[in-house]
Amino acid sequence: MINSTIQTGTAGMRQGLESTHQAANDIVKVTTASNDAEAQGLPDAVVALKQGSRQVEASATVIKTADETLGTLIDTFR
């Protein structure tokens, strides 16, 4: 169970990093756009960047908690 939790956290971090990378690319595209219609996408790209960042943070917390739980279980059985 702990191992699957760590795998889930790792997958969440990977997905969050991919989302953050895509959002950063979108921000670059929007800020270098030559017309106002393309520049309208900036708020969405910034929100997506923040969401990706939060997903990475949450997934890191999942991994940390699973690691601490595993450590507690090992200490209990010593």
N, CA, C and O atoms as a Tripos MOL2 file, in Angstrom:
@<TRIPOS>MOLECULE
protein
  312   311    78     0     0
PROTEIN
NO_CHARGES

@<TRIPOS>ATOM
      1 N           0.8200   -1.1930    0.0000 N.3       1 MET1
      2 CA          0.0000    0.0000    0.0000 C.3       1 MET1
      3 C           0.8620    1.2540    0.0000 C.2       1 MET1
      4 O           0.5860    2.1970   -0.7410 O.2       1 MET1
      5 N           1.9050    1.2720    0.8260 N.am      2 ILE2
      6 CA          2.7870    2.4340    0.8730 C.3       2 ILE2
      7 C           3.4670    2.6360   -0.4780 C.2       2 ILE2
      8 O           3.5940    3.7620   -0.9590 O.2       2 ILE2
      9 N           3.9020    1.5280   -1.0850 N.am      3 ASN3
     10 CA          4.5790    1.6050   -2.3700 C.3       3 ASN3
     11 C           3.6550    2.1930   -3.4370 C.2       3 ASN3
     12 O           4.0880    3.0170   -4.2420 O.2       3 ASN3
     13 N           2.3910    1.7760   -3.4490 N.am      4 SER4
     14 CA          1.4580    2.3170   -4.4420 C.3       4 SER4
     15 C           1.1680    3.7910   -4.1750 C.2       4 SER4
     16 O           0.9230    4.5510   -5.1110 O.2       4 SER4
     17 N           1.1950    4.1980   -2.9160 N.am      5 THR5
     18 CA          0.9970    5.6020   -2.5760 C.3       5 THR5
     19 C           2.1660    6.4340   -3.0820 C.2       5 THR5
     20 O           1.9760    7.5250   -3.6210 O.2       5 THR5
     21 N           3.3610    5.9190   -2.9060 N.am      6 ILE6
     22 CA          4.5390    6.6280   -3.4120 C.3       6 ILE6
     23 C           4.4980    6.7080   -4.9360 C.2       6 ILE6
     24 O           4.8460    7.7390   -5.5120 O.2       6 ILE6
     25 N           4.0760    5.6280   -5.5910 N.am      7 GLN7
     26 CA          3.9590    5.6440   -7.0530 C.3       7 GLN7
     27 C           2.9060    6.6560   -7.5120 C.2       7 GLN7
     28 O           3.0980    7.3480   -8.5120 O.2       7 GLN7
     29 N           1.8080    6.7360   -6.7840 N.am      8 THR8
     30 CA          0.7670    7.7090   -7.1130 C.3       8 THR8
     31 C           1.2970    9.1270   -6.9550 C.2       8 THR8
     32 O           1.0550    9.9850   -7.8040 O.2       8 THR8
     33 N           2.0230    9.3720   -5.8650 N.am      9 GLY9
     34 CA          2.6190   10.6870   -5.6480 C.3       9 GLY9
     35 C           3.6170   11.0500   -6.7300 C.2       9 GLY9
     36 O           3.6630   12.1910   -7.1870 O.2       9 GLY9
     37 N           4.4090   10.0780   -7.1330 N.am     10 THR10
     38 CA          5.3900   10.3060   -8.1920 C.3      10 THR10
     39 C           4.6990   10.6220   -9.5180 C.2      10 THR10
     40 O           5.1190   11.5220  -10.2460 O.2      10 THR10
     41 N           3.6520    9.8870   -9.8220 N.am     11 ALA11
     42 CA          2.8960   10.1470  -11.0560 C.3      11 ALA11
     43 C           2.2630   11.5320  -11.0150 C.2      11 ALA11
     44 O           2.2320   12.2370  -12.0240 O.2      11 ALA11
     45 N           1.7600   11.9160   -9.8500 N.am     12 GLY12
     46 CA          1.1790   13.2550   -9.6950 C.3      12 GLY12
     47 C           2.2170   14.3470   -9.8930 C.2      12 GLY12
     48 O           1.9380   15.3740  -10.5110 O.2      12 GLY12
     49 N           3.4220   14.1200   -9.3650 N.am     13 MET13
     50 CA          4.4940   15.0960   -9.5590 C.3      13 MET13
     51 C           4.8640   15.2100  -11.0360 C.2      13 MET13
     52 O           5.0560   16.3100  -11.5550 O.2      13 MET13
     53 N           4.9590   14.0720  -11.6980 N.am     14 ARG14
     54 CA          5.2950   14.0650  -13.1250 C.3      14 ARG14
     55 C           4.2450   14.8370  -13.9270 C.2      14 ARG14
     56 O           4.5820   15.6500  -14.7880 O.2      14 ARG14
     57 N           2.9900   14.5750  -13.6390 N.am     15 GLN15
     58 CA          1.9160   15.2470  -14.3600 C.3      15 GLN15
     59 C           1.9170   16.7520  -14.0550 C.2      15 GLN15
     60 O           1.7130   17.5720  -14.9500 O.2      15 GLN15
     61 N           2.1460   17.0990  -12.7960 N.am     16 GLY16
     62 CA          2.2070   18.5110  -12.4240 C.3      16 GLY16
     63 C           3.3540   19.2400  -13.1040 C.2      16 GLY16
     64 O           3.2000   20.3780  -13.5460 O.2      16 GLY16
     65 N           4.5080   18.5770  -13.1860 N.am     17 LEU17
     66 CA          5.6580   19.1780  -13.8660 C.3      17 LEU17
     67 C           5.3880   19.3590  -15.3550 C.2      17 LEU17
     68 O           5.7660   20.3730  -15.9420 O.2      17 LEU17
     69 N           4.7300   18.3680  -15.9650 N.am     18 GLU18
     70 CA          4.3860   18.4920  -17.3840 C.3      18 GLU18
     71 C           3.4080   19.6450  -17.6030 C.2      18 GLU18
     72 O           3.5470   20.4070  -18.5610 O.2      18 GLU18
     73 N           2.4210   19.7740  -16.7190 N.am     19 SER19
     74 CA          1.4520   20.8680  -16.8170 C.3      19 SER19
     75 C           2.1380   22.2190  -16.6440 C.2      19 SER19
     76 O           1.8330   23.1770  -17.3550 O.2      19 SER19
     77 N           3.0590   22.2850  -15.7000 N.am     20 THR20
     78 CA          3.7880   23.5230  -15.4510 C.3      20 THR20
     79 C           4.6400   23.8930  -16.6610 C.2      20 THR20
     80 O           4.6960   25.0560  -17.0590 O.2      20 THR20
     81 N           5.2900   22.9120  -17.2310 N.am     21 HIS21
     82 CA          6.1140   23.1460  -18.4230 C.3      21 HIS21
     83 C           5.2520   23.6640  -19.5790 C.2      21 HIS21
     84 O           5.6250   24.6200  -20.2590 O.2      21 HIS21
     85 N           4.1020   23.0280  -19.7940 N.am     22 GLN22
     86 CA          3.2130   23.4580  -20.8750 C.3      22 GLN22
     87 C           2.7010   24.8710  -20.6300 C.2      22 GLN22
     88 O           2.6450   25.6820  -21.5540 O.2      22 GLN22
     89 N           2.3270   25.1700  -19.3810 N.am     23 ALA23
     90 CA          1.8290   26.5040  -19.0520 C.3      23 ALA23
     91 C           2.9180   27.5580  -19.2600 C.2      23 ALA23
     92 O           2.6410   28.6520  -19.7530 O.2      23 ALA23
     93 N           4.1430   27.2290  -18.8880 N.am     24 ALA24
     94 CA          5.2500   28.1710  -19.0990 C.3      24 ALA24
     95 C           5.4540   28.4330  -20.5910 C.2      24 ALA24
     96 O           5.6820   29.5720  -20.9990 O.2      24 ALA24
     97 N           5.3730   27.3830  -21.3970 N.am     25 ASN25
     98 CA          5.4690   27.5680  -22.8500 C.3      25 ASN25
     99 C           4.3390   28.4380  -23.3730 C.2      25 ASN25
    100 O           4.5510   29.2890  -24.2360 O.2      25 ASN25
    101 N           3.1280   28.2230  -22.8460 N.am     26 ASP26
    102 CA          1.9810   29.0320  -23.2670 C.3      26 ASP26
    103 C           2.1780   30.4970  -22.8870 C.2      26 ASP26
    104 O           1.8090   31.3910  -23.6500 O.2      26 ASP26
    105 N           2.7550   30.7470  -21.7170 N.am     27 ILE27
    106 CA          3.0040   32.1270  -21.2900 C.3      27 ILE27
    107 C           4.0030   32.8000  -22.2400 C.2      27 ILE27
    108 O           3.8310   33.9620  -22.6080 O.2      27 ILE27
    109 N           5.0270   32.0740  -22.6260 N.am     28 VAL28
    110 CA          6.0020   32.6240  -23.5680 C.3      28 VAL28
    111 C           5.3180   32.9630  -24.8830 C.2      28 VAL28
    112 O           5.5360   34.0390  -25.4420 O.2      28 VAL28
    113 N           4.4940   32.0510  -25.3770 N.am     29 LYS29
    114 CA          3.7910   32.3000  -26.6420 C.3      29 LYS29
    115 C           2.8870   33.5210  -26.5450 C.2      29 LYS29
    116 O           2.8410   34.3480  -27.4550 O.2      29 LYS29
    117 N           2.1700   33.6210  -25.4300 N.am     30 VAL30
    118 CA          1.2190   34.7230  -25.2620 C.3      30 VAL30
    119 C           1.9550   36.0550  -25.1310 C.2      30 VAL30
    120 O           1.5460   37.0540  -25.7230 O.2      30 VAL30
    121 N           3.0230   36.0690  -24.3700 N.am     31 THR31
    122 CA          3.7310   37.3370  -24.1500 C.3      31 THR31
    123 C           4.5400   37.7850  -25.3600 C.2      31 THR31
    124 O           4.9170   38.9530  -25.4550 O.2      31 THR31
    125 N           4.8050   36.8810  -26.2730 N.am     32 THR32
    126 CA          5.5070   37.2690  -27.4980 C.3      32 THR32
    127 C           4.5500   37.3830  -28.6780 C.2      32 THR32
    128 O           4.9850   37.5830  -29.8120 O.2      32 THR32
    129 N           3.2500   37.2580  -28.4200 N.am     33 ALA33
    130 CA          2.2530   37.3350  -29.4930 C.3      33 ALA33
    131 C           2.1900   38.7540  -30.0360 C.2      33 ALA33
    132 O           2.3870   39.7330  -29.3160 O.2      33 ALA33
    133 N           1.9140   38.8270  -31.3020 N.am     34 SER34
    134 CA          1.8670   40.1420  -31.9510 C.3      34 SER34
    135 C           0.4650   40.7410  -31.9780 C.2      34 SER34
    136 O           0.3010   41.9120  -32.3210 O.2      34 SER34
    137 N          -0.5470   39.9530  -31.6210 N.am     35 ASN35
    138 CA         -1.8970   40.5270  -31.6500 C.3      35 ASN35
    139 C          -2.5840   40.3580  -30.2960 C.2      35 ASN35
    140 O          -2.2190   39.4920  -29.5010 O.2      35 ASN35
    141 N          -3.5620   41.1850  -30.0580 N.am     36 ASP36
    142 CA         -4.2650   41.1940  -28.7720 C.3      36 ASP36
    143 C          -5.1100   39.9510  -28.5530 C.2      36 ASP36
    144 O          -5.3260   39.5490  -27.4090 O.2      36 ASP36
    145 N          -5.5890   39.3380  -29.6210 N.am     37 ALA37
    146 CA         -6.4320   38.1420  -29.4730 C.3      37 ALA37
    147 C          -5.6510   37.0190  -28.8120 C.2      37 ALA37
    148 O          -6.1870   36.3160  -27.9550 O.2      37 ALA37
    149 N          -4.3970   36.8390  -29.1940 N.am     38 GLU38
    150 CA         -3.5730   35.7930  -28.5840 C.3      38 GLU38
    151 C          -3.1880   36.1540  -27.1520 C.2      38 GLU38
    152 O          -3.0380   35.2680  -26.3110 O.2      38 GLU38
    153 N          -3.0290   37.4320  -26.8700 N.am     39 ALA39
    154 CA         -2.6340   37.8860  -25.5320 C.3      39 ALA39
    155 C          -3.7370   37.6650  -24.4990 C.2      39 ALA39
    156 O          -3.4740   37.7130  -23.2970 O.2      39 ALA39
    157 N          -4.9520   37.4260  -24.9470 N.am     40 GLN40
    158 CA         -6.0680   37.1830  -24.0270 C.3      40 GLN40
    159 C          -5.8980   35.8860  -23.2430 C.2      40 GLN40
    160 O          -6.5470   35.6980  -22.2140 O.2      40 GLN40
    161 N          -5.0430   34.9990  -23.7120 N.am     41 GLY41
    162 CA         -4.8470   33.7180  -23.0540 C.3      41 GLY41
    163 C          -3.8930   33.7640  -21.8610 C.2      41 GLY41
    164 O          -3.6660   32.7400  -21.2170 O.2      41 GLY41
    165 N          -3.3370   34.9240  -21.5600 N.am     42 LEU42
    166 CA         -2.3760   35.0280  -20.4680 C.3      42 LEU42
    167 C          -2.9610   34.6390  -19.1100 C.2      42 LEU42
    168 O          -2.3220   33.8720  -18.3900 O.2      42 LEU42
    169 N          -4.1290   35.1220  -18.7300 N.am     43 PRO43
    170 CA         -4.6550   34.7090  -17.4180 C.3      43 PRO43
    171 C          -4.8360   33.1940  -17.2970 C.2      43 PRO43
    172 O          -4.5440   32.6140  -16.2510 O.2      43 PRO43
    173 N          -5.3120   32.5640  -18.3510 N.am     44 ASP44
    174 CA         -5.4890   31.1070  -18.3250 C.3      44 ASP44
    175 C          -4.1500   30.3920  -18.1650 C.2      44 ASP44
    176 O          -4.0480   29.4130  -17.4250 O.2      44 ASP44
    177 N          -3.1310   30.8810  -18.8570 N.am     45 ALA45
    178 CA         -1.8100   30.2570  -18.7720 C.3      45 ALA45
    179 C          -1.2100   30.4310  -17.3790 C.2      45 ALA45
    180 O          -0.5680   29.5150  -16.8660 O.2      45 ALA45
    181 N          -1.4110   31.5840  -16.7700 N.am     46 VAL46
    182 CA         -0.8850   31.8260  -15.4210 C.3      46 VAL46
    183 C          -1.6020   30.9350  -14.4060 C.2      46 VAL46
    184 O          -0.9740   30.3870  -13.5000 O.2      46 VAL46
    185 N          -2.9090   30.7970  -14.5610 N.am     47 VAL47
    186 CA         -3.6720   29.9110  -13.6710 C.3      47 VAL47
    187 C          -3.2080   28.4650  -13.8370 C.2      47 VAL47
    188 O          -3.0500   27.7500  -12.8470 O.2      47 VAL47
    189 N          -2.9920   28.0340  -15.0650 N.am     48 ALA48
    190 CA         -2.5200   26.6700  -15.3120 C.3      48 ALA48
    191 C          -1.1390   26.4550  -14.6930 C.2      48 ALA48
    192 O          -0.8540   25.3790  -14.1670 O.2      48 ALA48
    193 N          -0.2870   27.4680  -14.7530 N.am     49 LEU49
    194 CA          1.0380   27.3770  -14.1380 C.3      49 LEU49
    195 C           0.9140   27.1910  -12.6260 C.2      49 LEU49
    196 O           1.6070   26.3590  -12.0400 O.2      49 LEU49
    197 N           0.0400   27.9600  -12.0080 N.am     50 LYS50
    198 CA         -0.1590   27.8510  -10.5570 C.3      50 LYS50
    199 C          -0.7690   26.4970  -10.1920 C.2      50 LYS50
    200 O          -0.3850   25.9040   -9.1850 O.2      50 LYS50
    201 N          -1.7020   26.0060  -10.9870 N.am     51 GLN51
    202 CA         -2.3100   24.7020  -10.7260 C.3      51 GLN51
    203 C          -1.2740   23.5890  -10.8200 C.2      51 GLN51
    204 O          -1.2630   22.6820   -9.9870 O.2      51 GLN51
    205 N          -0.4190   23.6480  -11.8100 N.am     52 GLY52
    206 CA          0.6420   22.6510  -11.9430 C.3      52 GLY52
    207 C           1.5820   22.6870  -10.7620 C.2      52 GLY52
    208 O           2.0130   21.6450  -10.2670 O.2      52 GLY52
    209 N           1.9010   23.8860  -10.3100 N.am     53 SER53
    210 CA          2.7710   24.0500   -9.1470 C.3      53 SER53
    211 C           2.1430   23.4520   -7.8970 C.2      53 SER53
    212 O           2.8110   22.7700   -7.1210 O.2      53 SER53
    213 N           0.8630   23.7110   -7.7100 N.am     54 ARG54
    214 CA          0.1510   23.1660   -6.5460 C.3      54 ARG54
    215 C           0.0700   21.6490   -6.6130 C.2      54 ARG54
    216 O           0.1610   20.9730   -5.5870 O.2      54 ARG54
    217 N          -0.1020   21.1120   -7.8150 N.am     55 GLN55
    218 CA         -0.1600   19.6580   -7.9630 C.3      55 GLN55
    219 C           1.1670   19.0280   -7.5650 C.2      55 GLN55
    220 O           1.1900   17.9840   -6.9120 O.2      55 GLN55
    221 N           2.2730   19.6570   -7.9530 N.am     56 VAL56
    222 CA          3.5820   19.1400   -7.5720 C.3      56 VAL56
    223 C           3.7360   19.1970   -6.0490 C.2      56 VAL56
    224 O           4.2090   18.2380   -5.4390 O.2      56 VAL56
    225 N           3.3430   20.3070   -5.4390 N.am     57 GLU57
    226 CA          3.4400   20.4360   -3.9870 C.3      57 GLU57
    227 C           2.6070   19.3730   -3.2720 C.2      57 GLU57
    228 O           3.0760   18.7430   -2.3240 O.2      57 GLU57
    229 N           1.3810   19.1790   -3.7280 N.am     58 ALA58
    230 CA          0.4980   18.1950   -3.0940 C.3      58 ALA58
    231 C           1.0520   16.7790   -3.2520 C.2      58 ALA58
    232 O           1.0080   15.9790   -2.3170 O.2      58 ALA58
    233 N           1.5640   16.4820   -4.4200 N.am     59 SER59
    234 CA          2.1270   15.1490   -4.6590 C.3      59 SER59
    235 C           3.3790   14.9160   -3.8220 C.2      59 SER59
    236 O           3.6140   13.8060   -3.3450 O.2      59 SER59
    237 N           4.1770   15.9580   -3.6440 N.am     60 ALA60
    238 CA          5.3610   15.8390   -2.7860 C.3      60 ALA60
    239 C           4.9440   15.5690   -1.3440 C.2      60 ALA60
    240 O           5.6070   14.8130   -0.6340 O.2      60 ALA60
    241 N           3.8570   16.1790   -0.9180 N.am     61 THR61
    242 CA          3.3430   15.9340    0.4330 C.3      61 THR61
    243 C           2.8710   14.4880    0.5770 C.2      61 THR61
    244 O           3.0820   13.8730    1.6230 O.2      61 THR61
    245 N           2.2440   13.9480   -0.4440 N.am     62 VAL62
    246 CA          1.8060   12.5500   -0.4290 C.3      62 VAL62
    247 C           3.0210   11.6300   -0.2750 C.2      62 VAL62
    248 O           3.0030   10.6990    0.5300 O.2      62 VAL62
    249 N           4.0590   11.8940   -1.0420 N.am     63 ILE63
    250 CA          5.2630   11.0660   -0.9690 C.3      63 ILE63
    251 C           5.9120   11.1850    0.4090 C.2      63 ILE63
    252 O           6.3240   10.1840    0.9950 O.2      63 ILE63
    253 N           6.0000   12.3980    0.9170 N.am     64 LYS64
    254 CA          6.6120   12.6080    2.2380 C.3      64 LYS64
    255 C           5.8330   11.8750    3.3270 C.2      64 LYS64
    256 O           6.4320   11.2450    4.1990 O.2      64 LYS64
    257 N           4.5090   11.9510    3.2820 N.am     65 THR65
    258 CA          3.6820   11.2780    4.2770 C.3      65 THR65
    259 C           3.8400    9.7630    4.1870 C.2      65 THR65
    260 O           3.9390    9.0870    5.2110 O.2      65 THR65
    261 N           3.8650    9.2260    2.9660 N.am     66 ALA66
    262 CA          4.0550    7.7810    2.7950 C.3      66 ALA66
    263 C           5.4200    7.3560    3.3280 C.2      66 ALA66
    264 O           5.5430    6.3090    3.9630 O.2      66 ALA66
    265 N           6.4410    8.1660    3.0700 N.am     67 ASP67
    266 CA          7.7850    7.8660    3.5560 C.3      67 ASP67
    267 C           7.8270    7.8750    5.0890 C.2      67 ASP67
    268 O           8.4250    6.9930    5.7050 O.2      67 ASP67
    269 N           7.1910    8.8680    5.6880 N.am     68 GLU68
    270 CA          7.1500    8.9360    7.1530 C.3      68 GLU68
    271 C           6.3880    7.7510    7.7450 C.2      68 GLU68
    272 O           6.7890    7.1980    8.7690 O.2      68 GLU68
    273 N           5.2960    7.3690    7.1020 N.am     69 THR69
    274 CA          4.5120    6.2220    7.5690 C.3      69 THR69
    275 C           5.3300    4.9450    7.4680 C.2      69 THR69
    276 O           5.3100    4.1180    8.3800 O.2      69 THR69
    277 N           6.0400    4.7850    6.3780 N.am     70 LEU70
    278 CA          6.8940    3.6140    6.2120 C.3      70 LEU70
    279 C           7.9750    3.5870    7.2940 C.2      70 LEU70
    280 O           8.2630    2.5320    7.8590 O.2      70 LEU70
    281 N           8.5650    4.7300    7.5800 N.am     71 GLY71
    282 CA          9.5700    4.8070    8.6320 C.3      71 GLY71
    283 C           9.0020    4.4410    9.9900 C.2      71 GLY71
    284 O           9.6590    3.7610   10.7790 O.2      71 GLY71
    285 N           7.7890    4.8860   10.2650 N.am     72 THR72
    286 CA          7.1300    4.5600   11.5300 C.3      72 THR72
    287 C           6.8440    3.0670   11.6240 C.2      72 THR72
    288 O           7.0210    2.4600   12.6800 O.2      72 THR72
    289 N           6.4040    2.4790   10.5200 N.am     73 LEU73
    290 CA          6.1340    1.0320   10.5140 C.3      73 LEU73
    291 C           7.4100    0.2310   10.7300 C.2      73 LEU73
    292 O           7.4100   -0.7630   11.4570 O.2      73 LEU73
    293 N           8.4840    0.6570   10.1070 N.am     74 ILE74
    294 CA          9.7630   -0.0480   10.2930 C.3      74 ILE74
    295 C          10.2080    0.0650   11.7380 C.2      74 ILE74
    296 O          10.6600   -0.9180   12.3230 O.2      74 ILE74
    297 N          10.0870    1.2530   12.3250 N.am     75 ASP75
    298 CA         10.4710    1.4420   13.7360 C.3      75 ASP75
    299 C           9.6150    0.5930   14.6640 C.2      75 ASP75
    300 O          10.1030    0.1010   15.6810 O.2      75 ASP75
    301 N           8.3460    0.4180   14.3220 N.am     76 THR76
    302 CA          7.4170   -0.3690   15.1540 C.3      76 THR76
    303 C           7.8060   -1.8310   15.1680 C.2      76 THR76
    304 O           7.6820   -2.4960   16.1970 O.2      76 THR76
    305 N           8.2730   -2.3380   14.0490 N.am     77 PHE77
    306 CA          8.6020   -3.7650   13.9420 C.3      77 PHE77
    307 C          10.0440   -4.0990   14.2900 C.2      77 PHE77
    308 O          10.4510   -5.2500   14.1370 O.2      77 PHE77
    309 N          10.8170   -3.1500   14.7430 N.am     78 ARG78
    310 CA         12.2090   -3.4320   15.1380 C.3      78 ARG78
    311 C          12.2630   -4.0640   16.4830 C.2      78 ARG78
    312 O          13.3480   -4.3710   16.9770 O.2      78 ARG78
@<TRIPOS>BOND
     1     1     2 1
     2     2     3 1
     3     3     4 2
     4     3     5 am
     5     5     6 1
     6     6     7 1
     7     7     8 2
     8     7     9 am
     9     9    10 1
    10    10    11 1
    11    11    12 2
    12    11    13 am
    13    13    14 1
    14    14    15 1
    15    15    16 2
    16    15    17 am
    17    17    18 1
    18    18    19 1
    19    19    20 2
    20    19    21 am
    21    21    22 1
    22    22    23 1
    23    23    24 2
    24    23    25 am
    25    25    26 1
    26    26    27 1
    27    27    28 2
    28    27    29 am
    29    29    30 1
    30    30    31 1
    31    31    32 2
    32    31    33 am
    33    33    34 1
    34    34    35 1
    35    35    36 2
    36    35    37 am
    37    37    38 1
    38    38    39 1
    39    39    40 2
    40    39    41 am
    41    41    42 1
    42    42    43 1
    43    43    44 2
    44    43    45 am
    45    45    46 1
    46    46    47 1
    47    47    48 2
    48    47    49 am
    49    49    50 1
    50    50    51 1
    51    51    52 2
    52    51    53 am
    53    53    54 1
    54    54    55 1
    55    55    56 2
    56    55    57 am
    57    57    58 1
    58    58    59 1
    59    59    60 2
    60    59    61 am
    61    61    62 1
    62    62    63 1
    63    63    64 2
    64    63    65 am
    65    65    66 1
    66    66    67 1
    67    67    68 2
    68    67    69 am
    69    69    70 1
    70    70    71 1
    71    71    72 2
    72    71    73 am
    73    73    74 1
    74    74    75 1
    75    75    76 2
    76    75    77 am
    77    77    78 1
    78    78    79 1
    79    79    80 2
    80    79    81 am
    81    81    82 1
    82    82    83 1
    83    83    84 2
    84    83    85 am
    85    85    86 1
    86    86    87 1
    87    87    88 2
    88    87    89 am
    89    89    90 1
    90    90    91 1
    91    91    92 2
    92    91    93 am
    93    93    94 1
    94    94    95 1
    95    95    96 2
    96    95    97 am
    97    97    98 1
    98    98    99 1
    99    99   100 2
   100    99   101 am
   101   101   102 1
   102   102   103 1
   103   103   104 2
   104   103   105 am
   105   105   106 1
   106   106   107 1
   107   107   108 2
   108   107   109 am
   109   109   110 1
   110   110   111 1
   111   111   112 2
   112   111   113 am
   113   113   114 1
   114   114   115 1
   115   115   116 2
   116   115   117 am
   117   117   118 1
   118   118   119 1
   119   119   120 2
   120   119   121 am
   121   121   122 1
   122   122   123 1
   123   123   124 2
   124   123   125 am
   125   125   126 1
   126   126   127 1
   127   127   128 2
   128   127   129 am
   129   129   130 1
   130   130   131 1
   131   131   132 2
   132   131   133 am
   133   133   134 1
   134   134   135 1
   135   135   136 2
   136   135   137 am
   137   137   138 1
   138   138   139 1
   139   139   140 2
   140   139   141 am
   141   141   142 1
   142   142   143 1
   143   143   144 2
   144   143   145 am
   145   145   146 1
   146   146   147 1
   147   147   148 2
   148   147   149 am
   149   149   150 1
   150   150   151 1
   151   151   152 2
   152   151   153 am
   153   153   154 1
   154   154   155 1
   155   155   156 2
   156   155   157 am
   157   157   158 1
   158   158   159 1
   159   159   160 2
   160   159   161 am
   161   161   162 1
   162   162   163 1
   163   163   164 2
   164   163   165 am
   165   165   166 1
   166   166   167 1
   167   167   168 2
   168   167   169 am
   169   169   170 1
   170   170   171 1
   171   171   172 2
   172   171   173 am
   173   173   174 1
   174   174   175 1
   175   175   176 2
   176   175   177 am
   177   177   178 1
   178   178   179 1
   179   179   180 2
   180   179   181 am
   181   181   182 1
   182   182   183 1
   183   183   184 2
   184   183   185 am
   185   185   186 1
   186   186   187 1
   187   187   188 2
   188   187   189 am
   189   189   190 1
   190   190   191 1
   191   191   192 2
   192   191   193 am
   193   193   194 1
   194   194   195 1
   195   195   196 2
   196   195   197 am
   197   197   198 1
   198   198   199 1
   199   199   200 2
   200   199   201 am
   201   201   202 1
   202   202   203 1
   203   203   204 2
   204   203   205 am
   205   205   206 1
   206   206   207 1
   207   207   208 2
   208   207   209 am
   209   209   210 1
   210   210   211 1
   211   211   212 2
   212   211   213 am
   213   213   214 1
   214   214   215 1
   215   215   216 2
   216   215   217 am
   217   217   218 1
   218   218   219 1
   219   219   220 2
   220   219   221 am
   221   221   222 1
   222   222   223 1
   223   223   224 2
   224   223   225 am
   225   225   226 1
   226   226   227 1
   227   227   228 2
   228   227   229 am
   229   229   230 1
   230   230   231 1
   231   231   232 2
   232   231   233 am
   233   233   234 1
   234   234   235 1
   235   235   236 2
   236   235   237 am
   237   237   238 1
   238   238   239 1
   239   239   240 2
   240   239   241 am
   241   241   242 1
   242   242   243 1
   243   243   244 2
   244   243   245 am
   245   245   246 1
   246   246   247 1
   247   247   248 2
   248   247   249 am
   249   249   250 1
   250   250   251 1
   251   251   252 2
   252   251   253 am
   253   253   254 1
   254   254   255 1
   255   255   256 2
   256   255   257 am
   257   257   258 1
   258   258   259 1
   259   259   260 2
   260   259   261 am
   261   261   262 1
   262   262   263 1
   263   263   264 2
   264   263   265 am
   265   265   266 1
   266   266   267 1
   267   267   268 2
   268   267   269 am
   269   269   270 1
   270   270   271 1
   271   271   272 2
   272   271   273 am
   273   273   274 1
   274   274   275 1
   275   275   276 2
   276   275   277 am
   277   277   278 1
   278   278   279 1
   279   279   280 2
   280   279   281 am
   281   281   282 1
   282   282   283 1
   283   283   284 2
   284   283   285 am
   285   285   286 1
   286   286   287 1
   287   287   288 2
   288   287   289 am
   289   289   290 1
   290   290   291 1
   291   291   292 2
   292   291   293 am
   293   293   294 1
   294   294   295 1
   295   295   296 2
   296   295   297 am
   297   297   298 1
   298   298   299 1
   299   299   300 2
   300   299   301 am
   301   301   302 1
   302   302   303 1
   303   303   304 2
   304   303   305 am
   305   305   306 1
   306   306   307 1
   307   307   308 2
   308   307   309 am
   309   309   310 1
   310   310   311 1
   311   311   312 2
@<TRIPOS>SUBSTRUCTURE
     1 MET1         2 RESIDUE 1 A MET
     2 ILE2         6 RESIDUE 1 A ILE
     3 ASN3        10 RESIDUE 1 A ASN
     4 SER4        14 RESIDUE 1 A SER
     5 THR5        18 RESIDUE 1 A THR
     6 ILE6        22 RESIDUE 1 A ILE
     7 GLN7        26 RESIDUE 1 A GLN
     8 THR8        30 RESIDUE 1 A THR
     9 GLY9        34 RESIDUE 1 A GLY
    10 THR10       38 RESIDUE 1 A THR
    11 ALA11       42 RESIDUE 1 A ALA
    12 GLY12       46 RESIDUE 1 A GLY
    13 MET13       50 RESIDUE 1 A MET
    14 ARG14       54 RESIDUE 1 A ARG
    15 GLN15       58 RESIDUE 1 A GLN
    16 GLY16       62 RESIDUE 1 A GLY
    17 LEU17       66 RESIDUE 1 A LEU
    18 GLU18       70 RESIDUE 1 A GLU
    19 SER19       74 RESIDUE 1 A SER
    20 THR20       78 RESIDUE 1 A THR
    21 HIS21       82 RESIDUE 1 A HIS
    22 GLN22       86 RESIDUE 1 A GLN
    23 ALA23       90 RESIDUE 1 A ALA
    24 ALA24       94 RESIDUE 1 A ALA
    25 ASN25       98 RESIDUE 1 A ASN
    26 ASP26      102 RESIDUE 1 A ASP
    27 ILE27      106 RESIDUE 1 A ILE
    28 VAL28      110 RESIDUE 1 A VAL
    29 LYS29      114 RESIDUE 1 A LYS
    30 VAL30      118 RESIDUE 1 A VAL
    31 THR31      122 RESIDUE 1 A THR
    32 THR32      126 RESIDUE 1 A THR
    33 ALA33      130 RESIDUE 1 A ALA
    34 SER34      134 RESIDUE 1 A SER
    35 ASN35      138 RESIDUE 1 A ASN
    36 ASP36      142 RESIDUE 1 A ASP
    37 ALA37      146 RESIDUE 1 A ALA
    38 GLU38      150 RESIDUE 1 A GLU
    39 ALA39      154 RESIDUE 1 A ALA
    40 GLN40      158 RESIDUE 1 A GLN
    41 GLY41      162 RESIDUE 1 A GLY
    42 LEU42      166 RESIDUE 1 A LEU
    43 PRO43      170 RESIDUE 1 A PRO
    44 ASP44      174 RESIDUE 1 A ASP
    45 ALA45      178 RESIDUE 1 A ALA
    46 VAL46      182 RESIDUE 1 A VAL
    47 VAL47      186 RESIDUE 1 A VAL
    48 ALA48      190 RESIDUE 1 A ALA
    49 LEU49      194 RESIDUE 1 A LEU
    50 LYS50      198 RESIDUE 1 A LYS
    51 GLN51      202 RESIDUE 1 A GLN
    52 GLY52      206 RESIDUE 1 A GLY
    53 SER53      210 RESIDUE 1 A SER
    54 ARG54      214 RESIDUE 1 A ARG
    55 GLN55      218 RESIDUE 1 A GLN
    56 VAL56      222 RESIDUE 1 A VAL
    57 GLU57      226 RESIDUE 1 A GLU
    58 ALA58      230 RESIDUE 1 A ALA
    59 SER59      234 RESIDUE 1 A SER
    60 ALA60      238 RESIDUE 1 A ALA
    61 THR61      242 RESIDUE 1 A THR
    62 VAL62      246 RESIDUE 1 A VAL
    63 ILE63      250 RESIDUE 1 A ILE
    64 LYS64      254 RESIDUE 1 A LYS
    65 THR65      258 RESIDUE 1 A THR
    66 ALA66      262 RESIDUE 1 A ALA
    67 ASP67      266 RESIDUE 1 A ASP
    68 GLU68      270 RESIDUE 1 A GLU
    69 THR69      274 RESIDUE 1 A THR
    70 LEU70      278 RESIDUE 1 A LEU
    71 GLY71      282 RESIDUE 1 A GLY
    72 THR72      286 RESIDUE 1 A THR
    73 LEU73      290 RESIDUE 1 A LEU
    74 ILE74      294 RESIDUE 1 A ILE
    75 ASP75      298 RESIDUE 1 A ASP
    76 THR76      302 RESIDUE 1 A THR
    77 PHE77      306 RESIDUE 1 A PHE
    78 ARG78      310 RESIDUE 1 A ARG
